[in-house]
Amino acid sequence: MVSTHDHSQPLLLASDQDHPEAAYDEADKVHVVGIDEVGDDDCRTPPFSWKKLWLFTGPGFLMSIAFLDPGNLEGDLQAGAIAGNSLLWLLMWATAMGLLVQLLSARLGVATGRHLAELCREEYPTWARMVLWVMAELALIGADIQEVIGSAIAIKILSNGALPLWSGVLITALDCFIFLFLENYGVRKLEAVFAVLIATMALSFAWMFGEAKPSGTELLIGIIVPKLSSRTIKQAVGVVGCIIMPHNVFLHSALVQSREVDHSKKGRVQEALNYYSIESTVALVISFVINLFVTTVFAKGFYGTQIADSIGLVNAGQYLQEKYGGGLFPIMYIWGIGLLAAGQSSTITGTYAGQFIMGGFLDLRLKKWMRALITRSCAIIPTIIVALIFDSSEDTLDVLNEWLNVLQSVQIPFALIPLLFLVSREQLMGSFKIGPVLKMVAWLVAALVMVINGYLLFDFFASEVTGWLFSVGVFAFTTGYVAFIVYLVLRDINVSSLCGSKRSQIQ
């Protein structure tokens, strides 16, 4: 039976005065078979079970949707049109780097029983915590605008242009209420809906892949042989830059808490980590295949053509239609269906992430409908303004998309740096802290991603910043930005050193 909300009750839950914000209430968590078994060894990891793997499957697929959002699809199609299949190897390795970051996020959530936003609230002083929260919200809003615009473009395609961009934005805004409706039926029902949306994307883009009939040999060479040129460097940076989404790092650490895990038993925690690692890997392999479909379709159709540089989300459907024709079902509509599934699924997960980020940083527990409404309004209001302003021009939408990519790129250090320091801390993680080798690899990946996004920022501002006043503003922002990153790194190094010295004294 669906529970109903009593709107006469206060927006804050009565119990919130005594209990801090938590990702999931105990009653909402998925019961894992065997968790109540008695007499087993606390340190022994239970044997593998397909039934348990099925029960743990879900959070990784919700996380993988950020790898399939409209921003990623636009990066895929532009990489294919401009660079052909030559960047498929980079797409594969970028997905692998994204998997490493997401597994660390899941590790933090499972081992501590708290998500990244909650731990940041407890770890940092008030001023730093508020800066991190604002940065996370800005990254989420930037991603959400791209996702909502992507959905609106898909609606415009499927309606043959009858519905303008702004009306598509309003229709997409209704996903907030879909989300609330699904939440009432439990976590597993919500995950099933996302599975259907991912399957829709897979089928749509696989159909397009079949229509395009790309060369299997060229595809295999593109995956195996690393190749990069000065002409494709911008697309290469875009492929890596859009894989790690700041809000997704926060999201995954909360999603993994939707299952019951007995944190008093080391073996049960390790069991959960093992199952989450398997399902997250499978989910991102599927997302890689879907991204590969999109890249190769546009590589086959438009690589080396005069229109390659002008293809974007707005006109991709029309170009596909002109290239591949009608067929049994017009390819433009197949593209629209896949794009709509990508946009809708990513906007709903954005609402989900927004609740965890707001609740975790502010320790604020509003009723679900109120939290979702606030989170959705933060993105929908600026998106409607954007849609009304930019609806008539493809060029201005492309410029907007570049600015939104920059907005998200600058936020990446503020998710990765806290994550890597927290997951390395023995006082927090216990025996589940990452070892020195994994720590070194994780920092190398984080540094690579931050350098690549730094290149994106430099290239963008070098071409866009004009006038001394704007230049001074950018310089002031950059100075404060770098100073805050240095503060985060030095503070965490000092905290780690203090913890290490205390441990030595005890020994």
Disulfide bonds with the S-S distance in Angstrom:
none
